[in-house]
């Protein structure tokens, strides 16, 4: 996932990059990529520094945390990063303003965006993905998906050892 800064004749500039999802070294349970990852980047140059605003989209398949069914979704996120050209080797660092800074050595013009994009994808993932806000989940007794059918359980049996706790409320 490289960005060639020499491919732009003037700034500000915009570009759209598309990547195969296998290109990102990314693994997460209950989540898989469905198609190309698209990143739109706006770049502004000031001296030997490039300020980039990016918008990432990628179709995904996720597992609902309540009913465990797979559903299609799309990750959408925006993020910023800076590219500084100066002395030293290519490095990714983090400064106090919480933006990512990619340092390039003098004469370098190709930027590897893998780490920045991987981080943006990880931050865009929902902690508790839901197929629907009204998802009723699974019955805790019989395991039936309550979105598809009603279960035949009579009610929750309470362990006799916990019976005295009812009086506390």
Phi, psi and omega per residue, in radians:
X1 nan 1.384 -3.058
X2 -1.863 2.553 3.056
X3 -2.070 2.128 -3.131
X4 -1.702 1.905 -3.099
X5 -1.201 -0.400 3.127
X6 -1.321 -0.164 -3.126
X7 -1.386 -0.083 3.137
X8 -1.817 2.295 -3.132
X9 -1.436 -0.607 3.140
X10 -2.586 2.823 -3.129
X11 -2.164 2.596 0.106
X12 -1.217 2.656 -3.105
X13 -2.336 2.756 3.063
X14 -2.296 2.563 3.079
X15 -2.606 2.734 3.052
X16 -2.150 2.219 3.129
X17 -2.009 2.403 3.061
X18 -2.135 2.406 -3.084
X19 -2.302 2.563 2.931
X20 -1.191 2.453 -3.072
X21 -1.198 -0.441 3.105
X22 -1.118 -0.316 -3.105
X23 -1.199 -0.440 3.100
X24 -1.569 2.263 3.073
X25 -1.422 1.542 -3.002
X26 -2.491 2.231 3.126
X27 -2.350 2.309 3.077
X28 -2.631 2.402 3.133
X29 -1.319 2.478 3.116
X30 1.328 0.372 -3.036
X31 -2.674 2.342 3.051
X32 -2.612 2.593 3.105
X33 -1.365 2.531 -3.119
X34 -1.901 -0.403 -3.031
X35 -2.737 -2.895 -3.124
X36 -1.140 2.542 3.032
X37 -1.585 2.222 -3.096
X38 -1.996 2.273 3.108
X39 -2.206 2.097 3.042
X40 -1.746 2.233 -3.046
X41 -2.188 2.262 2.972
X42 -1.802 2.270 -3.037
X43 -2.154 2.288 3.069
X44 -2.114 2.286 -3.115
X45 -1.836 2.303 3.004
X46 -2.367 1.962 -3.057
X47 0.982 -2.161 3.132
X48 -1.767 0.533 -3.135
X49 -2.282 2.429 -3.135
X50 -2.074 2.166 3.108
X51 -1.754 2.198 -3.032
X52 -2.122 2.303 2.994
X53 -1.991 2.179 -3.039
X54 -2.158 2.637 3.084
X55 -2.266 2.120 -3.039
X56 -1.924 2.379 3.011
X57 -2.374 2.462 3.068
X58 -2.746 2.256 3.049
X59 -1.289 2.402 -3.094
X60 -2.367 2.868 2.983
X61 -2.061 2.206 -3.097
X62 -2.142 2.829 3.085
X63 -1.840 2.205 3.134
X64 -1.125 2.347 -3.099
X65 -1.333 -0.230 3.141
X66 -1.717 -0.790 -3.041
X67 -1.949 -0.089 3.064
X68 1.155 0.278 3.069
X69 -1.504 2.653 3.089
X70 -1.490 2.444 3.107
X71 -2.499 2.687 3.133
X72 -1.511 2.475 -3.137
X73 -2.608 3.104 3.074
X74 -2.384 2.220 3.053
X75 -1.449 2.274 3.113
X76 -2.288 2.251 3.086
X77 -2.750 2.694 3.012
X78 -2.096 2.657 -3.113
X79 -2.706 2.845 3.126
X80 -2.200 2.683 3.028
X81 -2.730 2.815 3.130
X82 -2.137 2.641 3.069
X83 -2.131 2.107 3.121
X84 -1.969 2.319 3.094
X85 -1.841 2.242 -3.109
X86 -2.983 -2.650 -3.139
X87 -1.433 2.624 3.057
X88 1.885 -3.105 -3.131
X89 -1.574 2.913 3.089
X90 -1.170 2.222 -3.077
X91 -2.572 2.665 2.990
X92 -1.897 2.165 3.132
X93 -2.265 2.965 3.118
X94 -2.186 2.213 -3.138
X95 -1.732 3.122 -3.036
X96 -1.135 -0.386 -3.123
X97 -1.493 0.195 3.081
X98 1.132 0.272 3.034
X99 -1.725 2.617 3.126
X100 -1.380 2.429 3.106
X101 -2.153 2.196 3.096
X102 -1.839 2.129 -3.127
X103 -1.719 2.254 3.089
X104 -2.025 2.561 3.063
X105 -1.288 2.850 3.094
X106 -1.002 2.382 3.112
X107 1.497 -0.205 3.102
X108 -1.421 2.566 -3.139
X109 -2.477 -0.040 3.119
X110 -1.850 2.192 -3.054
X111 -1.921 2.232 3.056
X112 -1.525 2.021 -3.084
X113 -1.681 0.101 -3.044
X114 -0.945 -0.877 -3.084
X115 -1.150 -0.720 -3.131
X116 -1.136 -0.737 -3.124
X117 -1.243 -0.720 3.104
X118 -1.019 -0.761 3.116
X119 -1.114 -0.728 3.126
X120 -1.100 -0.706 3.107
X121 -1.121 -0.792 -3.131
X122 -1.069 -0.696 3.140
X123 -1.286 -0.407 3.141
X124 -1.426 -0.315 -3.122
X125 -1.155 2.298 3.081
X126 -1.235 2.494 3.139
X127 -1.252 -0.571 3.115
X128 -2.325 1.460 -3.119
X129 -1.172 2.375 3.125
X130 -2.128 2.368 3.085
X131 -1.205 -0.492 3.138
X132 -2.791 2.520 3.126
X133 -1.055 -0.482 -3.130
X134 -1.640 0.255 -3.119
X135 -1.013 2.255 -3.093
X136 -1.630 -0.191 3.051
X137 1.375 -2.740 -3.129
X138 -1.877 2.582 3.049
X139 -1.176 2.264 -3.127
X140 -1.203 -0.298 -3.123
X141 -1.613 -0.938 -3.028
X142 -1.834 -0.255 3.099
X143 1.471 0.144 3.138
X144 -1.206 2.449 3.062
X145 -1.291 1.941 -3.043
X146 -1.260 -0.172 3.041
X147 -1.361 -0.430 -3.059
X148 -1.783 -0.540 -3.124
X149 -2.736 2.848 3.070
X150 -1.574 2.516 3.131
X151 -1.538 2.871 -3.095
X152 -1.828 0.287 3.116
X153 -1.225 2.457 -3.084
X154 -1.381 -0.521 -3.103
X155 2.806 3.015 -3.113
X156 -1.455 2.170 3.074
X157 -1.441 2.269 -3.123
X158 -1.727 2.316 3.095
X159 -1.098 2.262 -3.097
X160 -0.980 -0.470 -3.119
X161 -1.186 -0.340 -3.123
X162 -1.745 -0.018 -3.044
X163 -0.994 -0.661 -3.109
X164 -1.158 -0.345 3.136
X165 -1.266 -0.349 3.089
X166 -1.038 -0.607 -3.081
X167 -1.271 -0.220 -3.087
X168 -1.356 -0.340 -3.074
X169 -1.501 nan nan
